[in-house]
Amino acid sequence: MPFSRLPRQLLGTTEVVRPRHKTILLFQTNTRIRHASSKSKKQLVLEKPAKFNPPSHGARLRKPGIKYSGPPLTAEDIARQGSKKYPNMMPPEGTFMHWFIHNRGLHLWLSLVRLSFIGTLTSLAVTVFVTNFKRNSPFADMLPDWYSLFLHPITFWRTLTEVIKLDTVRVSEETAARRKERVEEVSKRAAFKKAHGLSENAGLGAWVSSTNNDTNSLDGQVKTQNGEVPDMSSQEPKLESQSEIKEGQERRPIKKWLGIW
């Protein structure tokens, strides 16, 4: 029977303690301590799962469409529903409001401009100018097509500038002709008044009143029906004073709003 397996009662205290103490010392000196900071040279290998584990939240499956009672809708019915106007719903396709709401270019123009109302007013002003030009100008047929702005921009702007210059010259000539007619009319009116002995300041009313009073001008003297010549010297200062008052009234400074009106 080995010494280490003897019962404790058969062994003495001195014999048991010494050999056991020696074995403990020998065991402690022969052991190798492995520190936690040391690294193993073997590569870590993940354990292969025993079975496939699906994810807890899988992808949603596509649900079938809602089934209604009655026969299925045909292609004509679907097309009719797409073009029908329903109350409190968006406008259907093919209408102006649908184009206005879904047009990306229009909304891009309104959003890219620094102040949207300036872009809108500029577009409206250009539209009104082009419309009036086409309606009033005889050179409207010489305007270039709008798509040539992207194909040949230099030719487009050059042609547009020449057409606008021609129309400007036409308007200037018409304005000069109207002004010349008015000047000739004024000169003819002054000659007519001078030939009939009427004052230049008097209008048509004075000429009519003079004919109603049966006054005749002869050698610069005015005669009445009785043949008496009135004294005009007393009336001249009054006329001069009245003319001075009118000139003073006309020379008064005109009130202007902001220096414009």
Secondary structure, DSSP 4 states (H G I P E B T S, - for coil): --GGGS-TTTS-HHHHHHHHHHHHHHHHHH-----TT---SSPP-PPPPSS----SSPPPPPPPPPP-SSSPPPHHHHHHHHT---TTSPPPTTSHHHHHHH-HHHHHHHHHSSSHHHHHHHHHHHHHHHHHHHHH-TTGGGSPPTTHHHH-HHHHHHHHHHHHHHHHHHHHHHHHHHHHHHHHHHHHHHHHHHHTT--SS--HHHHHHHHHTT-EEETTEEE-TT------TTTHHHHHHHHHHHHHHHTSPPP-STTT-
